[in-house]
Structure formats: structure tokens, C-alpha cells
Amino acid sequence: MARKTVLVSDFSGKEIADPKWLATVTVKFADARRGIVVAEAHIEDKIAQEIAKVGRQQARRGRRPKAAA
């Protein structure tokens, strides 16, 4: 029997058909005892757009990719 994984937004309940429409929201508390909370959201969810608007973008880690020749 074949199984199909269906991604659903944790905030709105919308089905996320294409992985390009997926946003992973990670909340890391300063108090390590509270742990890290991870939620999946559709990029059109109001909460995801609000977080993207007020949040800041994190810099990439590691080496810079080589320039295309």
C-alpha cells in the first residue's frame, strides 16, 4: 500500500501542496529549559507574513559559494 505525506499548516490548516510554499517557524527561548518550538506554516498565512515583516534575516553560515565561471 502506497502512502502519501500531506503537509498542513499548523496555523491555518491549509494544505501545502508544493514544498516551495512551506515556511518553518522556529522559536528559540533564551531560557534553555523551555526548549525550541518548531511549527510549519503556509507562506500566505497571516501569522507567517507578520513574523517575516517584523523579524530579521539571519546570515548564512559556512563558506561562500564559488563564483560561477
Residue pairs with C-beta under 8 A, 6 or more apart in sequence:
6 15
7 15
7 16
7 19
7 22
7 40
8 14
8 15
8 16
8 40
9 15
9 16
9 40
9 41
9 42
9 45
10 39
10 40
10 41
11 39
11 41
11 42
11 45
11 47
11 48
12 41
12 42
12 45
12 46
14 42
14 44
14 45
16 22
16 40
16 42
21 42
21 43
21 44
22 40
22 41
22 42
22 43
23 40
23 41
23 42
23 43
23 45
23 48
23 52
24 38
24 39
24 40
24 41
25 38
25 39
25 40
25 41
25 47
25 48
25 51
26 36
26 37
26 38
27 36
27 37
27 38
27 39
28 36
29 35
29 36
41 47
41 48
42 48
43 49
